[in-house]
Amino acid sequence: MRIPLFFVGIVAILLFAACFPEEPSTTTGERYLTPVFSGYKVTKEVVYGRNAPLDGNMQDLKMDIYEPTGDSLTQRPVFIIAHGGFFMGGDKDDFRQACIDLAKLGFVAVTIEYRLWGGGLPIDTHQLASIAFRGTADMKAAVRFLRKDAATNNDYQINPNRIIVGGFSAGATMALLTAYADLDDPFFPYIKDTIRANGGITGNSGNAGYSSEVMLAVNLAGSIYDERIINNGEPPLFSHHGDADPVAPYEAGYITYSNGTQSELPVVGAARLHERLDDLGIANRLYTLENGGHAGSLDDKAAEALFDFIYPYVVD
């Protein structure tokens, strides 16, 4: 059985795809390592929050929730995924197939929409910070929505202590900031002002009163301002990044946009992030796609590495 998992970002009709190929090499048939469910169900257009983008009016924020059919577990890990697209494009449906595949592995899989920038290029550093932290606030609201459901209606039967966030490109940046950013991190003053103006580090997109903490993060070709936002005791990280990525630097540099211009704010990529994690003794796995570009593809070994890394954190 082939397991395609697409992490997709779309800007100006650019499409980047990453595929999970054949089943990981394990033959144990273990849940979360190989598909153990043949079917899935999806609850679409679930409103998880509400807020306004930098350049627009208030909007409902929606997610699609995929679950395995015929599942007897009532405390299931949840994997929240955000699409890419330079914070200007993409759609939660980009991750439809990814969520189907994750549901068949036994996860509750959630693909979210988040606030996008409609003002086009160029984007100055102040706008970029505001756009990125708005998206991060939305992802945190999605985390809180699922925790709130677990504590109240329990419609989706998730384990509130086993929440994973991940994404591709801009979505990966959101996942990294969700997992690691705090107001006392070494951000420029204007970035801290941006965070404060948007509801603080937890954001103000909904579901106040519940934790935004996550168990683990998955980073596909994402980047952030400074690896020093990662501190002792913070979540483990799995990254997949091409070392020749022309969009988001593998080590350090600048974001290159679809029109060829670059961001004014320098960023660091997976190589620097995982050096920091190693220095702090935080569990991590970096899968480098040699000579790979933005996204690339997850071959058999990469897919096996991802699920083997996640497995100890989700299995009972």
C-alpha positions in Angstrom: 0.0 0.0 0.0 1.3 3.4 -0.9 1.0 6.2 1.7 1.0 9.6 0.0 1.3 12.5 2.3 1.3 15.9 0.7 2.7 19.0 2.4 1.7 21.7 0.0 2.2 25.5 -0.3 0.8 27.6 -3.1 1.8 31.0 -4.1 1.4 32.4 -7.7 0.5 28.9 -8.8 3.7 27.4 -7.3 3.2 24.0 -5.9 5.6 22.2 -3.6 4.7 18.6 -2.7 6.2 16.1 -0.3 5.1 12.5 -0.3 5.1 9.8 2.2 5.9 6.7 0.1 5.5 3.0 0.8 4.8 1.9 4.3 7.8 2.4 6.7 10.0 -0.7 6.6 8.7 -2.0 9.9 6.5 -5.1 9.5 5.0 -5.0 13.0 1.7 -3.5 11.9 2.0 -1.1 14.8 -0.5 1.7 15.1 1.1 5.0 14.3 3.8 3.2 12.2 1.7 1.5 9.5 -1.9 1.9 8.4 -4.2 -0.1 10.7 -7.5 1.5 9.5 -9.0 1.2 6.1 -11.4 4.1 6.4 -11.7 7.5 7.8 -14.4 10.1 8.6 -14.0 13.9 8.3 -15.8 16.8 10.0 -15.3 19.8 7.8 -15.5 23.5 8.3 -15.3 23.4 12.1 -15.0 26.9 13.5 -12.2 27.0 16.0 -11.7 30.7 16.4 -12.2 34.2 15.1 -9.9 37.1 14.4 -8.9 39.8 11.9 -5.9 39.6 9.5 -3.5 42.5 9.3 -5.2 43.9 6.2 -8.8 42.8 6.6 -12.0 42.3 8.6 -12.9 39.7 11.3 -13.2 36.2 9.9 -14.1 32.8 11.2 -11.1 30.4 11.4 -11.9 26.9 10.4 -10.4 23.4 10.6 -11.2 20.0 9.0 -10.9 17.0 11.5 -10.1 13.5 10.2 -10.5 10.4 12.3 -10.1 6.7 11.7 -13.3 4.7 11.4 -13.8 1.7 13.6 -11.5 3.0 16.3 -12.0 1.9 19.9 -9.5 4.2 21.5 -11.0 7.2 23.3 -7.7 9.0 24.0 -6.0 9.5 20.7 -3.0 11.7 19.7 -3.8 14.6 17.5 -1.6 16.0 14.7 -2.4 19.6 13.7 -1.0 20.7 10.3 -0.7 24.1 8.6 -0.1 24.6 4.9 2.6 26.7 3.3 2.4 29.7 1.0 4.6 32.6 2.3 1.6 33.5 4.6 -0.1 34.8 1.4 -1.6 31.7 -0.2 -2.5 28.0 0.3 -5.5 26.4 1.8 -6.3 23.8 4.4 -7.5 21.4 1.7 -3.8 21.2 0.6 -3.4 18.8 3.5 -6.5 16.7 2.8 -4.6 13.6 1.7 -2.1 14.0 4.4 -4.8 13.9 7.0 -6.5 10.9 5.4 -3.2 9.0 5.7 -2.6 10.1 9.2 -6.1 9.0 10.2 -5.4 5.6 8.8 -2.3 5.4 10.9 -4.5 6.0 14.0 -4.1 9.8 14.6 -6.8 12.4 14.8 -5.5 14.7 12.0 -6.5 18.3 11.7 -5.7 20.7 8.9 -6.3 24.4 9.7 -6.8 27.6 7.9 -5.2 30.7 9.3 -5.1 34.4 8.6 -3.2 35.3 5.4 -1.7 38.5 4.1 -3.5 40.0 1.1 -1.3 43.0 0.6 1.2 41.4 -1.8 4.9 41.9 -2.0 7.2 43.5 -0.8 6.6 42.8 2.9 8.6 44.8 5.4 10.0 43.3 8.6 7.2 44.8 10.8 4.5 43.4 8.6 6.3 40.0 8.4 6.4 39.7 12.2 2.8 40.7 12.5 1.7 38.3 9.8 3.7 35.4 11.3 2.5 35.9 14.8 -1.1 36.2 13.7 -0.8 32.8 12.1 0.9 31.4 15.2 -1.9 32.8 17.4 -4.4 31.0 15.1 -2.5 27.7 15.5 -2.5 28.1 19.3 -6.2 28.8 19.2 -6.6 25.5 17.3 -4.6 23.7 20.0 -6.8 25.3 22.7 -10.0 24.4 20.8 -9.1 20.7 20.8 -8.2 20.8 24.5 -11.5 22.5 25.3 -13.4 19.9 23.4 -11.5 17.1 25.3 -12.5 18.8 28.5 -16.2 19.4 27.6 -18.0 17.7 24.7 -15.2 15.2 23.8 -16.5 15.0 20.3 -13.1 14.1 18.8 -11.8 11.9 21.6 -8.2 13.3 21.6 -5.6 13.0 24.3 -5.0 16.6 25.4 -1.5 15.6 26.5 -0.5 14.3 23.0 -0.9 17.2 20.7 1.6 17.5 17.8 1.9 20.6 15.6 3.5 20.7 12.2 3.5 22.2 8.8 5.3 23.1 5.6 7.2 26.4 5.0 5.1 29.2 6.5 3.1 26.5 8.3 6.3 25.1 9.7 7.3 28.5 11.0 4.0 28.7 12.8 4.6 25.3 14.3 8.1 26.3 15.5 6.8 29.5 17.0 3.9 27.7 18.7 6.3 25.2 20.2 9.1 27.5 21.3 8.3 31.2 21.3 8.0 33.1 24.6 7.8 36.8 25.2 11.1 36.8 27.1 13.0 35.3 24.1 15.6 37.4 22.3 13.3 39.1 19.9 13.7 42.6 18.5 11.6 45.2 20.5 9.3 45.7 17.6 8.6 42.0 17.5 7.7 41.9 21.2 5.5 44.9 20.6 3.8 43.0 17.8 3.2 40.0 20.1 1.8 42.2 22.8 -0.5 44.0 20.4 -2.0 40.6 19.2 -3.1 39.2 22.5 0.3 38.3 24.0 2.2 35.1 23.4 -1.0 33.0 23.4 -2.8 35.2 21.0 -6.4 36.2 21.0 -8.1 34.0 18.4 -10.3 32.2 20.8 -10.7 29.5 23.4 -9.1 31.4 26.3 -8.5 29.5 29.5 -7.0 26.4 27.9 -3.3 25.6 27.4 -1.6 26.2 24.1 1.3 23.9 25.0 2.2 21.1 22.6 4.0 17.7 23.0 6.1 17.8 19.8 6.7 19.8 16.6 7.3 18.7 13.0 9.1 21.2 10.7 9.2 20.8 7.0 11.3 23.5 5.4 10.5 26.1 8.0 12.6 28.9 9.4 12.5 31.3 12.3 14.3 34.5 13.4 16.6 33.1 16.1 17.4 29.6 17.3 17.8 31.0 20.8 14.1 31.0 21.3 14.5 27.3 22.0 15.1 26.8 25.7 15.5 23.9 28.2 12.5 21.7 28.8 10.8 22.6 25.5 9.2 20.1 23.0 11.1 17.6 20.8 11.4 18.5 17.1 11.6 16.5 13.9 12.7 18.4 10.8 13.0 17.6 7.1 14.9 20.2 5.1 16.7 20.3 1.8 20.3 21.6 2.2 20.0 23.5 -1.1 16.6 25.0 -0.3 16.3 28.2 -2.4 13.4 29.6 -0.4 14.0 29.0 3.3 17.7 28.6 4.2 18.8 25.3 5.5 21.4 27.0 7.8 21.0 30.8 7.9 20.1 33.6 5.5 17.0 35.2 4.1 13.6 34.1 2.8 13.4 34.3 -1.0 9.8 35.1 -2.1 8.1 33.9 -5.2 9.0 37.1 -7.1 12.7 36.6 -6.4 13.0 39.3 -3.7 14.3 38.5 -0.2 13.1 39.2 3.3 14.8 42.0 5.2 14.8 39.9 8.4 17.5 37.2 8.6 16.3 33.7 9.6 17.7 30.3 10.6 16.8 26.9 9.2 16.8 23.4 10.4 20.5 22.9 10.7 20.9 25.7 13.2 17.7 24.7 15.1 19.0 21.2 15.6 22.4 22.4 16.7 20.6 24.4 19.4 18.5 21.4 20.4 21.5 19.2 20.6 23.3 21.7 22.8 20.3 21.8 25.2 19.8 18.0 25.2 16.3 18.2 23.8 15.3 15.1 21.8 15.3 15.8 18.0 15.8 14.4 14.6 17.0 16.2 11.5 16.5 14.5 8.2 18.5 16.4 5.6 17.5 16.0 2.0 20.9 16.2 0.3 20.9 18.7 -2.6 17.2 19.1 -1.9 15.1 22.2 -2.6 12.1 23.6 -0.9 9.9 20.7 0.3 11.5 17.9 -1.7 10.0 14.5 -1.1 10.1 12.1 1.9 11.5 8.9 0.6 11.2 5.6 2.5 13.9 6.4 4.9 12.6 9.9 5.7 9.1 8.6 6.3 10.4 5.8 8.5 12.5 8.4 10.4 9.5 10.6 11.0 7.2 8.0 12.4 9.9 6.2 14.4 10.7 9.6 16.0 7.0 10.3 16.8 6.1 6.7 17.9 7.5 6.7 21.5 5.6 9.9 22.3 2.2 8.6 21.1 2.1 4.9 22.0 0.7 3.7 25.3 
